[in-house]
Amino acid sequence: MPAVMLVAVLGMVAAMVLSGMARNPTTFLFPLMLVGSMLMMFQPGGQDVDETRRSYHRHLDALSDGLRRSRREQVEQALARHPHPGALWTFVTGDDERINGTDREPGVVRIGTAVQAPDDPLDIPVDTPPEDLEPVCAMSLRDLAIRHATVEAPVAVDLREFPVVAVTGKDASGLVRAVQGALVMQDEDTVTVTGPHDRWLPHHGPLSVCFLHGGPPATPVGQNKDTAAGREVGCAVVAHPDRATEDAARDGGLLLRAEDGVLSAWTVDGWRPFAVADSLSDVELAALCRSRCRHRQERSLLDLPGGELRAPVGTSGGAPVYLDIREAAKGGIGPHGLCIGATGSGNFEPG
C-alpha cells in the first residue's frame, strides 16, 4: 500500500508540472497531504485499526455472553416464583400440590409481564470514554448497552398492601381468574381464598382474599380486618366493579384496566399502560381448584376388595339377585355383563 501511494503521488506531481498547473502553488496541497498520510503509516508505534477493532469486539463478545447468561437466569428465577397462568397445572404433583422449588410470600401474585430493569445494573467496563472510541467500536458498545439494558419478566402485586383491587376492561374477568389461580397454588396454611370454585379449596390461612366478578364485594371496602378470627388484612379482588368499589380502589386501593391484552394502572396522571395482562379461563381455574382438593380416590374402583362393584338388580325366589361387574378373575362377570351378558351366557345365540 505505501508503494502504491508513493507511485500515485509522483505521477500526480509529474502530471501537474507537465500540464503547467505547477504555476499555482495551491495545486501542490493535495500531493502534500498524500505524502503526509504515507509518512504517518511509516511512523513507529502506530496502531492497526483492524486489530484494535478485533480486540475490542472480542472483549464485547465475552461481556455479552455474561450479560445474556445473567439475564436468562433472572427471568428463569422470576418464572419459577411466578409461573404463567396457563402453566400452573403442570406444578400439581403428588400429595403435596404446591409449586415445587419456590419460596414465595403469601399474597404476592403475578398479574402480567413487562419490560423492566434487571436486578443487577448494566455495568460495561471500558478503558476510554465512549466518545474517544473508534466509531465502529462505539456503535457496537451502544448496541450492547441497548440489548441488555432491560428484561421482560413477570410483574407481581402484593395483595396485602391493598384493601381492594378493582379491574375494569373487557379482559378483567380473565385477569382476576389468573390472580385467583396463582393464589390457590400457594400454601393452604397461609391464605384463605373465597370466590368461584372455592368449595374445592382446603385453604384456611390467616390472609383472606375474596374474588368477585361484578357488583360490590361481600365485605365493605376498608372493613376487611378480622382480628377476632386472627386474620391479617384481607383483600377484595373485583372484576367489573360497581362505581363505589371503583372509587374506593382509585382512592385507597389498586385500580387496573385489562383491555386487548394491555394492562394499565390508574395513577395521578391518569391511565398508564405498563404490562401485558395475564388471563385464565373459567375451565382452567376450575381445574386448578379441583386439583387442590385433598379428598381423592387413591386407587381404581376395579381394585377395591369386596362388593363395591356388586349391586342388587332383582329377586329370585325371594332372594336378591346381584350384578357383579368385577373381572372374572376376581369372581365377577366382567363389565360386559352390564350390557350384553357374560361370556357363555348365550348372548350371541339367536332368540
N, C-alpha and C positions, 0 to 999 in steps of 0.2 A: 504493500500500500504506500509507504513513503517514496519508493522509487517511482511509482505511477504519478504521485503528486509532484515530484521533482520534474519529471518529463513534461507534465502539463504546465507547470509554471514557466519553464524555459521556453516551451513552444508559444505560450501566450506573450511573453516579453518579446520574442523574436517577431511575432506577427505584428505587434504594436509598433516596433521600430521600423519594420519594412513598409508598413502602411502609412507612416507619417503621423500616427497618433501619439508618438512619443513627445511631440512638441508640447502637449498639455501634461504637466506633472501629475495631475489628479488621476490620470489613467493608470498610474503605477500603484494606486492604493489597493486594488483587488489582488494583484500578484503579491504584494507585500503581505496582505492578510493570509494568503495561502502559504507563503513561506513561514509566517509566524505559527500557523497551525501545524505545519510539518515539524518545526523545531520543538513545539510543545510535545509532540509524540515521542521525540527522542529524549525528552527531559527525564533524568533518572528519578526514580521514586514515584512515577505516575501510576495511577490505579487503573486496572482494567474494568470498564463499566460492566461488561457482561459477567465477569467473575463476581463483582460486587452484587449484582442482581441475583445471581445463582445462590450465593451465600446467604443473602437476606431472605430469599424465598424458602430456602431450606429451614431457616430459623422460624419463619411464619408457619410452615407446614407442621413442624413439631409442636408449635404453640397451638395451632388449630386442632390437632389431634387431641391434645389435653383438654382444651375447652369443650370439644364435642363430646368427649367421654364424661366430663363433669356435668354438662347439661343433660345428657341422656340419663345419668344416674339420678339427677334431681327429679326429672319427670317420672322415672320408674318408681321412685320412693313416694312421690305425690300420688301416683295412680294406685299404689299399694294401700295408702291410707284412705284414699277416696276413689274407689273404682267407678267406672262408667255404670250408670244405672242398668243398662242392658246386660252388663256382665256380672251383676250381683248374684244371680242364681248359680254361677259357677263356683261360688265360695261356700255353698251349702254342702257340708260334708259330714258324714257320720253322726255321732251322738251330739257332738259339740258343733253347732251350726253358726259359729261366729266366723268372722273373716280371719283367715289364718295369717299369722305373722304381722299383725298390726297392733298398734298401741295408740288408740285414738281417744280423745277426750269425749265424754258423753255430751251429746247435744251439738257437736260440731259436725255439720253435714255439708256435702257438696251440692252446689246449685248450678254449676256450669264450668266452662273452660274459658280462659282468657290469656292474652299475651301479657306477660308480667316480667318484672326484673328478676334475674336469677338470685339465688341465695348468696353466692359469692360474687362480689362486684368484678366487673371486667377490668383486669389489670394487665396491660401489654407492656412489658419492659422494652424500652428502646434506648439505644446508646446516644442518639442525637434527637433533637426536636423534630417533629414531623415535617415542619416547613423546610428543614435543611436536608431532607431525604431526597434521593434521586426520584424523579416524577413517577416512574413505574413502580418503585418500591412504596412510595407514598400512597398510590392508588390501591395497591394490594393490602397495605395496612388498614386503609379506610374500609375496604370491603370486608376484611376480617372483623373489624370492630362492629360493623353493621350486622353481620350474620350472627354473631354470638352475643349481642347486647341484650337479647330478651329470650324467653322461653314461653311456650304455650303449655300451660299446666292447669289442673283443676282449681276452681275457686270455691272456698268453703265459707260458711257463715256459722257463727256460734249462736244457737237459739237461746242460750241462757242470757244473752245480752238484750233481748227484745221481748216485751210482753206480747206483742202481736207482729206477725209478718203477713202482710196482705199482698196478694199477687193479682194483677189485672192483666188484660190482654187475652187474645183468643187461645194462647198456649198456656194459660195459667194453670188449668187442671193438670196437664201433663207435668209441669214443673213441681207442683205440690205433691203429686204422686211420687215423683222421683225423690223428693226430700223425705217423704214418709218411708219409701223403700230403703233409703240409706239409713234411716233411724232404726227401723225394725231389725237391721242386721247388726246393731250394736248390742252390747252386753245387756241381757234382760234384767240384771240386778242394778242397773244404773239409770234406766229410763222407763217411763210408763207411756205407752202410745195408745191414744184413743182416736178412732176415725174409721174409715172404710176397712172392712175385713179384720177389725181388731179382735173378733171373737176367737181367732186362731192364735193370738199372741200371748205368750207367757210373761210378758214384761211387767214388772212391778217395782221399778226403781224409784228413787226419790225425785227425779226430774220428770215432770209431767208435761207432755206436749199433745195438743189436740189439733186434729186436721179436719177441716171443713171445706165443703165445696158449695159456695153460695150462702148468703144470709149471714147474720151476726154470730159470733162464737157463743157457745153454750154458757161460758163464764164471762161476765162483763169484763171488758178490757181494762187492765190495771188493777183487777181484783183477783189475780190468779196466784196468790201466795197462800198455800195451805199449810200453815205452821202446825195445826193440830195433827195432821197426818204425817208430819215430819218431812214434807216435800220441799224441794228447792223451788226457785222461781219457775213457774210454768210459762208456756208459750202457746199461743193460738196461731196456727198457720192456715190462712183462709184464702181460697181461690174464688175469684169473682165476688169480692166483699160488698156489703152494703155501704151506703155513704158514711155512716157513723164509724164503721170499722176502718174504712179507708182514711178518714180524717185522723183517727187515733194512730194509725200506722204512720201517717205523714208527720204527726206532731211528736210522738214518742216511741215509735217502733221502726219498722223497716217496710218501705213501700217499693215493690218491684213491679215491672211490667215485662211480660214474655210475649213477644209478637214476632211471628215469622222467624223463630229461632234466635232472635236477638234479645238479650236480657239487659234491661235498663233499670237504674235506681233513681229514685226521686231525691234530689239534692236542693240546696238553697238556690241553685241556678236552674232548676227545672230537671227534666229527664236527661239522664246521662247514660248512654249505652256503654257497657264495659265488658260483656262476656257473651258467649254462645250458651243459650239456655239448655239445661238438661230436660229430658222428657221421659215419661214412663206410662205405659198403657194400664188400664184397669185390670186387664187379664194378667199382665206381668206382676202388678202389685199383689193381686190375689194369690198368685203362685208363691211369691216371696213370703207372704204372711202365713200361708198354709205350711210352707217348709219350716217355719219356726215352731209349729205345734209340737208339743212334747209327746203326745199320745199317738203312737204309731203302731201298726201291726208289724211285729218284728219278723214274722215268717209267713209263708204262704198258707192259705186255708187248707190246701191239699196235704200239708204236712202235719196238720193237727191230729193228735190221737183222739180216739173216742168217736162220738156220734155227731159232731158238729155239722157234718155234711149228710146227716140222716134225718129225714123229716117224715111224719105220718102223712099218707095220701089217701087213706080209706080204712075200711074194716073188712074182715073176712071171718065169718063165724063168731062175730063178737070180739075178735082180737084185732088190734090195729095192724095195718099194713104200712111198712116204711119203705121209702125210697132212699137208697144209699148210693150216692154218685161218686164215692171214692173209687180209686183204681181197683181193678180186680185183685191185684196182688195184695191189697190191703183189706180184702173182704167185702168190697163193694161191687157194684155192677158197672162202674165206669160212667163217665159223663154222657156216653151215648144212650144210656138208659133213660135220660131225662126227656129225650125227644122221639127216639125210634125203637127203643128196646135194646136189651143186652145181646151180645153175640150168642147165637144158638137158641134164641127165643122165637125163631120163625119170622123175624122182621122182614125177610126177603121172600117169603112164600106168598104166592098169590092167594087172596081170600075169596 
